[in-house]
Amino acid sequence: MESAGGQQIPEGRHESVEERDDRRWNELLQEVRVIQTGVPILFGFLLTVVFTPRFTTLSQTDKTIYVVTVVLGAATTGALIGPVTLHRLVTGRRIKPETVLWASWMAIAGALLLLATVASVLLLILRVAMHNSAAPWVVVALVAWFLLCWFGPPTWARCRNARQM
């Protein structure tokens, strides 16, 4: 197969639909394992903060940011555990293509929720540590960096690939 520019485009793997679904499922599980690694540690840390003496000295704004952060951490945990539960509950039902699709959406939602959780954690920590108005700007810069690192290359690759098809 050739692209518009005359380059050879590989035809891909020679695998059955079932083999492709199995491969995609295994790849998804590996990806979720990577992203899941730090989430329980972060969430566990967040749960302990409320029991420290310093927590009572936080401003109401910082306490609100803390509560939002904990809720985001819980939502992140749910989204990233969802694919495992989904798989366990539908195994043997012969709906692997749908399972892979649903689990993929959960993993993307989990990544977006993780981004929001990390941004919220950073905002809280930097507000307490910096005591000035620069904290939100640092957080915005870091969120932009995460967006670039996490979503920039895949978006670029998908756009580039779409033009070659």
N, C-alpha and C positions, 0 to 999 in steps of 0.2 A: 504494500500500500504506500502511496506517495502523498506528501502534503502539497499545498499550493506552491511552496518554494522548491519542490523537487526533492525534498529530503525523504528518506525512507522512514516510515513510521511502523514500529513493530506492531504486529497483529495482536499481541498479547499472549496470554497463557492458553494452553489447550487443556481446558478443564470442563467438567460437566457443571451444570447449574448447581447441583448439590455440593460438588467440590469447591466451587466458587463461594457459595454461602458458608461452608465450613471454614474456608480460609479467611473470609471477611469477618466471621465471628471470632476466630482466634486472634486476628489482628486487633479487633476492637477490644477484646479482653486484655491484651497486652497494653494497649493505650490507656485503658481505664486503670489498670494496675499502676502505671506510672503516675497518673494524676491523683490517684487515691492515696499514694504514699504519704504525702504531707498533710492531707486534709484532716485526718483524725488527730494528728499532733497539734495542728493549729486550733482545731475545735476544742480539744481538751484543754489547751492553754487558755483559751477564751473563757471556758467554763470556770476556771479557777480564779480569774481576775476579780470577780465580784466578792470573793471572800478575803481579799487582802485589805489591810488597813488603809492603803492609799485610795481605794475605791471611794470611800466615803468623802474624800476631799475633792473629788472631781466635780466640775460644774455640771449643771443639768444638761447642757448641750453635749458634753462628753459622755455623760451617762446614757443619753439618747443614742449617740453614735455607737456606744458599746452594745446596747440592746439590739440595734439594727444589725450590727456585726454578728452577734450571736445567732440571730434569726437567719441571716444570710449563710452562716456556717452550717447551721442545721439543714437548710434547704440544699446547700451544696452536697452535704453528706447523703441526703436522700436521693438526689439526682445521680450521684456516682455509685450508689449501692443498687439503684433501680435496675440496671442491666443484669446484675447477678440474680436478683429476685425474679425478674421477668423470665430469664432463661430457665431457672429452676421450676417455675410454675407452668411453663408451656413446653418443656422438654417432652418429646415423643408425640407432639400434636401435629407434626409435619407442617409447621409454619415458620421454618427458619428464615426465609427471606423477609417476612414481616418482623420477626424477632430482631434480626440484624438492623432493619430500618428503625424500629422503635428504640432499640438500645443505642443506636447512633445518635438519635435526637436527644436521648437522655444524657449521653456523654457530652454533646455540644452544650446542652443546657447546664450541665455540671461545670464545664469550663467557663461559661459566661458567669455563672454564680460564683465560681472561685475567683474570677477577676473582680467581681463586686465585693466579695469578702476581703480579699487582699487590699483592695482600695480602701475599704472601710477601716480595716485594721491599721493600715498606714496612716490614715487621717487621724485616728484616735491617738496613736503613738506619737506622731509628729506634732500634733497639737499640744500634747502634754510635754514633750521634750523640747520643743522650740519656743513655745510661749509667744508666737508672733503670727502675723498673717501670711507668712510664706508657706506654711504647711499645706494649704489646699493646692497651691501652685506646684509644689513638689509632687503631690499625689497625682495631679493632672498630668504632669510630665511622665511619671512612672506608668500611669494607666496607658498613656499614648505609646510608651515603649512596649508594654505588654501586648497591646493590640497589634503593634507592628511585628513583634516577634511571633506571636501566636497565630495571627490571622493574615498577616501580610504575605509571607511566602506561599501559603496554600491558595490564597485569592489570586496572586500573580500567576501561579502555576495553572490554576483552573481557567483563567482568562486566556493565557497563552495557549493552552491545550484546546480551548474552544475555537480559537481562530485557526488552528491547524486542522481541525476536523472537517 
